[in-house]
Amino acid sequence: MALTHAQLWKGLDALAARQGLTPSALARAAGLDPTSFNRSKRFGPGEPPRPRWPSTESLTRALDVAGVSLGDFARLARDAASAESVPLLGMAQAGADGFFDDAGYPTGQGWDRTLLPAGGDTRFSLKISGDSMTPLYREGDVVIVDRAVTDVRKGDRVVVRTTGGEVMAKEVTRLTATRVELSSINPAHPPRTLHPRDIDWMARILWVSQ
């Protein structure tokens, strides 16, 4: 069955998200004009607006960059059409003010999006930076966390934001009323110990796109 206009474009968005890229970055990586996959290019003038389709060459280049076959892309596009998206930030951005409200939920401007199956609105995604969690999570991987999931336990992989604005992905090795011990998968990085009052929020990692 042929893909609809909406399915094809949502498939390209999902393809970019799987690579940890925005649609613009995917186009750039494919050697195309960075605006080729922008939302502003998906409809032309007219009333109602006239649908625009990516060229076969543009789509082929994007699939080559992602290492995805046309058949796999078609399945991805159909799945993406029934999916929702969650906000996406880099770890450094997540440490800045203005992206979270007082409860630690995503707010404000400047978020990109990550596609995933439907769920709640307390989830968001973060792009891994650094090598403290390699080989489990690598630079550029996108992790999904849910601020509503509060039952963090020893052994959980989490994203922690400190009251000082530092954001890190770690594994919980000890959790008490007075201390939170966090370790890295990469032994080159020493463990961290924080008092609960020094933690703005801590959310369990639910999913990673690699």
Secondary structure, DSSP 8 states (H G I E B T S, - for coil): ----HHHHHHHHHHHHHHTT--HHHHHHHTTS-TTTT-GGGSEESTTTTEE----HHHHHHHHHHHT--HHHHHHHHHHHHT-EEEEEEEHHHHTSTTSB-TTS-B-SS--EEEEESS--TTEEEEE--SSTTTTTS-TT-EEEEETT-----TT-EEEEEETTS-EEEEEEEEE-SS-EEEE-SSTTS--EEE-GGGEEEEEEEEEEE-
